[in-house]
């Protein structure tokens, strides 16, 4: 559980940091096209090689999940954080 919290914290922090550059990249994409891991890696290679190294350090599943977070509008509205916290509370049995 502690690892899950740490992973979530790292991913959320990374998502917040990257949201500024990702929004520019996303604006260039057609609205109906989905961002792939490889496309995101190409973008990072051009825009932020340091962040590319961090992204590549994630497992394939974590990279996919990260892309899902980037594409999910709830990530930017705060709904995602509330949903994740609620799920964690339910998992630990600390629901009030």
FENVEN-V597443 format. One record per helix or strand of 3 or more residues. SS is the DSSP state (~ for helix, > for strand). FROM is the first residue (numbers start at 1). TO is the last residue. Records with the same first field share a line. If there is no record, write none. Layout:
SS = FROM-TO ; FROM-TO
//
This chain:
~ = 2-28 ; 37-47 ; 49-56 ; 60-71 ; 74-77 ; 79-92
//
